[in-house]
Amino acid sequence: MKKLLAAFFAALLSFLSFSGCTAAPADNARLRIVCTVFPQYDFLRELTAGVDGVSLTLLLRAGQESHDYDPSSRDIAAIHTCDLFVSVGGESDHWVEEVLRSVDTAHKRIFYLLDAVTPLAEEHSAHDHHHHGETEYDEHVWTAPQNAIKLCHALTEALCTLDSDNAARYLENNAVYTARLQALDDTLREVVKNGARREIVVADRFPFLYFCKAYGLSWHAAFAGCAASVEPSSVTVQHLIDTVKEQRLPLVFKCELSAGQVAQTVADNTGCGIATLFACHNLSKTDFDNGETYLSLMYKNAAALREALS
């Protein structure tokens, strides 16, 4: 399969070189940026605001499950012609290294989010610190606003290096946006400080490790990280039900783009409510079309968290 993929990429790039075919970014762009998932894209929208000639491409379509994503020929073409390629750097971007081996990266800046912060190993619950076999790192580093600030600083440095003529504007945009991120962080800390409890239940996948660690929250989840499994064990579901009952939790969380079957089962057996906790890895087409951003979704998290900790 790897040989077939390599042959396909090589043939595609050869075709692009000789046919004059162009990728999604505009031909006259001074700076072409390609992002794999929404948070990077949204950060870079803010950091490049007001700069002419910047082409910004998001590969993962709104509403698409990131773990099922495979690059199209158009996506590969966009990577081929970009100046800055921004990837998470983890398992969900498993296809990236294969593509990059077939692309001339000599004059590209390759940016991995996991390289810009301290990665954390996945945990199934707040008390699960034992890892068996190979350590898997949680990729959702942006769910902690302080990490988002670090990512924006690093992305700004990359932008200034690639486009020094607009460095002052990139630095100004970064200062404005990171102040807004700091305000978000302050809001979340205030929500937790004023909460009556410090424990939450995520009856779904758990891409919130950095979020919970940042605010001193204890958690119980149906799955560790973004496990491919869609059905937790009956023991796990019963544990979530028992936790909600024992702690008298007012609600449980599900993730965006999730059908929420596990959360519904817990709610049916406890009478608690259900709220969405946004990991921001991707958003629905409706949310994307309505102009939702990392900040707007995270403020929705703050409101839901206030209710969960009441």
C-alpha positions as CSV (number, residue, x, y, z in Angstrom):
1,M,0.0,0.0,0.0
2,K,2.8,2.4,0.9
3,K,4.5,1.7,-2.5
4,L,1.2,2.4,-4.3
5,L,0.7,5.6,-2.4
6,A,4.3,6.8,-3.1
7,A,3.8,6.0,-6.8
8,F,0.5,7.9,-6.8
9,F,2.1,11.0,-5.2
10,A,5.1,10.9,-7.5
11,A,2.8,10.6,-10.6
12,L,0.6,13.4,-9.3
13,L,3.5,15.8,-8.6
14,S,5.0,15.0,-12.0
15,F,1.7,15.8,-13.6
16,L,1.6,19.1,-11.7
17,S,5.1,20.0,-12.8
18,F,4.5,19.5,-16.5
19,S,0.8,20.4,-16.9
20,G,0.9,23.8,-15.2
21,C,-2.0,22.7,-13.0
22,T,-2.4,25.0,-10.0
23,A,-3.6,24.2,-6.5
24,A,-6.3,25.9,-4.5
25,P,-4.2,28.8,-3.4
26,A,-4.3,31.9,-5.7
27,D,-1.6,32.2,-8.3
28,N,-0.7,35.7,-7.2
29,A,-0.4,34.9,-3.5
30,R,2.8,36.2,-1.9
31,L,2.4,33.6,1.0
32,R,0.6,30.3,0.6
33,I,-0.4,28.6,3.9
34,V,-2.0,25.1,4.2
35,C,-3.5,23.9,7.5
36,T,-4.7,20.4,8.2
37,V,-7.4,21.2,10.9
38,F,-9.5,24.1,12.0
39,P,-7.7,25.6,15.1
40,Q,-4.5,26.3,13.1
41,Y,-6.6,27.8,10.3
42,D,-8.5,30.0,12.7
43,F,-5.4,31.2,14.5
44,L,-3.7,32.0,11.2
45,R,-6.9,33.9,10.0
46,E,-6.4,36.2,13.0
47,L,-2.6,36.5,12.6
48,T,-2.7,37.3,8.9
49,A,-5.7,39.7,9.0
50,G,-5.2,42.8,6.9
51,V,-2.1,41.4,5.1
52,D,-2.6,41.4,1.3
53,G,-1.6,38.4,-0.8
54,V,-1.9,35.7,1.9
55,S,-3.7,32.5,0.7
56,L,-5.0,30.3,3.5
57,T,-6.2,26.8,2.8
58,L,-8.0,24.4,5.3
59,L,-7.8,20.8,4.2
60,L,-10.3,19.2,6.6
61,R,-13.8,20.2,5.3
62,A,-16.3,21.4,7.8
63,G,-18.3,18.5,9.3
64,Q,-15.7,15.9,8.2
65,E,-14.4,13.4,10.7
66,S,-10.6,14.1,10.9
67,H,-9.7,10.5,11.7
68,D,-11.2,9.3,8.4
69,Y,-9.6,12.0,6.3
70,D,-7.5,11.2,3.3
71,P,-5.9,13.9,1.1
72,S,-7.4,14.4,-2.3
73,S,-5.3,15.2,-5.4
74,R,-6.3,18.9,-4.9
75,D,-5.1,18.8,-1.3
76,I,-1.8,17.3,-2.3
77,A,-1.4,20.0,-4.9
78,A,-2.0,22.7,-2.3
79,I,0.7,21.2,-0.1
80,H,3.0,21.0,-3.1
81,T,2.7,24.7,-3.8
82,C,2.5,26.2,-0.3
83,D,5.1,28.1,1.6
84,L,4.0,27.1,5.1
85,F,2.4,23.8,5.9
86,V,0.8,23.5,9.4
87,S,0.0,20.0,10.8
88,V,-0.8,18.7,14.2
89,G,2.0,16.2,14.1
90,G,0.2,13.3,15.6
91,E,-1.6,10.1,14.6
92,S,-4.7,11.9,13.2
93,D,-2.3,13.3,10.5
94,H,-0.9,9.9,9.8
95,W,-0.9,10.6,6.1
96,V,1.3,13.7,6.3
97,E,4.7,12.1,6.4
98,E,3.9,9.9,3.3
99,V,2.8,13.0,1.4
100,L,5.8,15.1,2.5
101,R,8.2,12.4,1.3
102,S,6.9,13.0,-2.2
103,V,7.1,16.8,-2.0
104,D,10.1,19.1,-2.3
105,T,10.2,20.7,1.2
106,A,13.5,22.6,0.7
107,H,11.8,25.9,0.5
108,K,8.8,25.2,2.7
109,R,8.3,25.7,6.4
110,I,6.8,22.6,8.0
111,F,5.2,23.4,11.4
112,Y,3.9,20.8,13.8
113,L,1.7,21.9,16.7
114,L,3.0,19.2,19.0
115,D,6.6,20.6,18.6
116,A,5.5,24.1,19.9
117,V,4.1,22.9,23.3
118,T,4.8,20.2,25.9
119,P,2.7,17.2,24.8
120,L,0.8,15.1,27.3
121,A,0.3,11.3,27.2
122,E,-3.3,10.3,26.9
123,E,-5.2,9.3,30.1
124,H,-8.6,7.6,30.4
125,S,-9.5,9.4,33.6
126,A,-7.9,11.8,36.1
127,H,-6.6,8.9,38.1
128,D,-5.2,6.9,35.1
129,H,-1.5,7.6,35.0
130,H,-0.3,4.1,33.9
131,H,0.5,3.5,30.2
132,H,0.9,0.2,28.6
133,G,2.9,-0.3,25.5
134,E,3.8,2.7,23.3
135,T,2.9,6.1,24.8
136,E,0.2,8.0,22.8
137,Y,0.2,11.7,23.1
138,D,-3.0,13.8,23.1
139,E,-3.0,16.0,20.0
140,H,-5.6,18.5,21.1
141,V,-3.0,20.9,22.5
142,W,-5.1,24.0,21.6
143,T,-7.9,23.2,24.1
144,A,-5.8,25.0,26.7
145,P,-5.8,28.7,25.8
146,Q,-2.3,29.1,27.2
147,N,-1.2,26.5,24.7
148,A,-3.1,28.5,22.0
149,I,-1.0,31.5,23.0
150,K,2.2,29.6,22.6
151,L,1.1,28.3,19.2
152,C,0.3,31.8,18.0
153,H,3.6,33.1,19.1
154,A,5.4,30.3,17.2
155,L,3.2,30.7,14.1
156,T,3.9,34.5,14.2
157,E,7.6,33.8,14.2
158,A,7.2,31.6,11.2
159,L,5.1,34.2,9.4
160,C,7.7,36.9,10.1
161,T,10.5,34.7,8.8
162,L,8.6,33.9,5.6
163,D,7.3,37.4,5.0
164,S,9.5,39.9,6.7
165,D,7.9,42.8,4.8
166,N,4.7,42.3,6.9
167,A,6.4,41.3,10.2
168,A,5.1,44.4,12.0
169,R,1.5,43.6,11.1
170,Y,1.9,39.9,12.1
171,L,3.4,41.0,15.5
172,E,0.6,43.5,16.0
173,N,-2.1,40.9,15.1
174,N,-0.5,38.4,17.5
175,A,-0.5,40.9,20.3
176,V,-4.2,41.7,19.9
177,Y,-5.3,38.1,19.5
178,T,-3.2,36.7,22.4
179,A,-4.8,39.3,24.6
180,R,-8.2,37.9,23.6
181,L,-6.9,34.4,24.3
182,Q,-5.7,35.6,27.7
183,A,-9.1,37.0,28.4
184,L,-10.7,33.6,27.6
185,D,-8.2,31.9,29.9
186,D,-9.2,34.4,32.7
187,T,-12.9,33.7,32.1
188,L,-12.4,29.9,32.4
189,R,-10.3,30.2,35.5
190,E,-13.0,32.4,37.1
191,V,-15.7,29.8,36.1
192,V,-13.7,27.0,37.8
193,K,-12.9,29.2,40.9
194,N,-16.6,29.9,41.4
195,G,-17.7,26.3,40.8
196,A,-19.1,24.1,43.5
197,R,-17.2,21.1,42.2
198,R,-14.1,20.2,40.1
199,E,-15.3,17.0,38.5
200,I,-16.9,16.5,35.0
201,V,-18.1,13.5,33.0
202,V,-17.4,13.3,29.3
203,A,-19.6,10.5,28.0
204,D,-17.8,10.4,24.7
205,R,-14.3,10.6,23.3
206,F,-11.9,12.7,25.5
207,P,-9.9,15.3,23.5
208,F,-9.9,17.6,26.6
209,L,-6.8,16.5,28.5
210,Y,-5.0,19.8,28.2
211,F,-8.2,21.7,29.0
212,C,-8.8,19.8,32.2
213,K,-5.2,19.9,33.3
214,A,-5.1,23.6,32.7
215,Y,-8.0,24.3,35.1
216,G,-7.4,21.6,37.7
217,L,-10.5,19.6,36.7
218,S,-11.0,15.9,37.5
219,W,-12.7,13.9,34.8
220,H,-14.3,10.6,33.8
221,A,-14.6,9.7,30.1
222,A,-16.0,6.9,27.9
223,F,-12.8,6.7,25.9
224,A,-9.2,7.8,26.3
225,G,-8.3,10.5,23.8
226,C,-10.0,10.1,20.4
227,A,-10.1,6.4,20.4
228,A,-11.4,4.8,17.2
229,S,-13.9,2.7,19.2
230,V,-17.5,3.9,19.1
231,E,-18.9,1.6,21.8
232,P,-17.5,1.8,25.4
233,S,-17.7,-1.3,27.6
234,S,-20.8,-1.8,29.7
235,V,-18.5,-1.5,32.8
236,T,-17.4,2.0,31.6
237,V,-20.9,3.2,30.9
238,Q,-22.0,2.0,34.4
239,H,-19.1,3.8,35.9
240,L,-20.2,7.0,34.3
241,I,-23.7,6.5,35.4
242,D,-22.6,5.8,39.0
243,T,-20.3,8.8,39.0
244,V,-23.1,11.1,37.9
245,K,-25.4,9.7,40.6
246,E,-22.9,9.7,43.4
247,Q,-21.6,13.2,42.7
248,R,-25.1,14.5,41.7
249,L,-23.7,16.1,38.6
250,P,-26.1,18.3,36.7
251,L,-25.0,17.3,33.3
252,V,-22.7,15.2,31.2
253,F,-20.8,16.3,28.1
254,K,-20.6,15.0,24.5
255,C,-18.3,16.2,21.8
256,E,-19.2,18.2,18.8
257,L,-20.0,16.2,15.6
258,S,-20.9,13.3,17.9
259,A,-24.3,11.6,17.9
260,G,-24.0,11.4,21.7
261,Q,-25.4,7.9,22.2
262,V,-23.3,7.3,25.3
263,A,-24.3,10.7,26.8
264,Q,-27.9,9.9,26.1
265,T,-27.6,6.6,27.9
266,V,-26.1,8.2,30.9
267,A,-28.8,10.9,30.9
268,D,-31.6,8.4,30.6
269,N,-30.3,6.5,33.6
270,T,-29.6,9.5,35.8
271,G,-31.9,12.3,34.8
272,C,-28.9,14.7,34.2
273,G,-28.7,17.1,31.2
274,I,-26.4,16.9,28.2
275,A,-24.2,19.7,26.9
276,T,-21.6,19.9,24.1
277,L,-18.0,20.5,25.0
278,F,-16.1,21.7,21.9
279,A,-12.7,20.4,21.2
280,C,-12.5,22.7,18.1
281,H,-10.7,20.0,16.1
282,N,-13.3,20.6,13.5
283,L,-16.8,22.2,13.4
284,S,-20.0,21.5,11.7
285,K,-20.8,23.1,8.3
286,T,-23.5,25.1,10.0
287,D,-21.1,26.5,12.6
288,F,-18.5,27.2,10.0
289,D,-20.9,29.0,7.7
290,N,-22.2,31.0,10.7
291,G,-18.7,32.3,11.4
292,E,-18.0,30.4,14.6
293,T,-14.4,30.7,15.7
294,Y,-12.0,29.0,18.2
295,L,-12.8,31.9,20.7
296,S,-16.6,31.7,20.2
297,L,-16.7,28.0,20.7
298,M,-14.4,28.1,23.8
299,Y,-16.7,30.7,25.3
300,K,-19.6,28.3,24.8
301,N,-17.4,25.8,26.7
302,A,-17.1,28.3,29.5
303,A,-20.9,28.7,29.7
304,A,-21.4,24.9,29.7
305,L,-18.7,24.4,32.3
306,R,-20.3,26.9,34.6
307,E,-23.5,24.8,34.5
308,A,-21.6,21.5,34.9
309,L,-19.7,22.8,38.0
310,S,-22.8,24.3,39.7
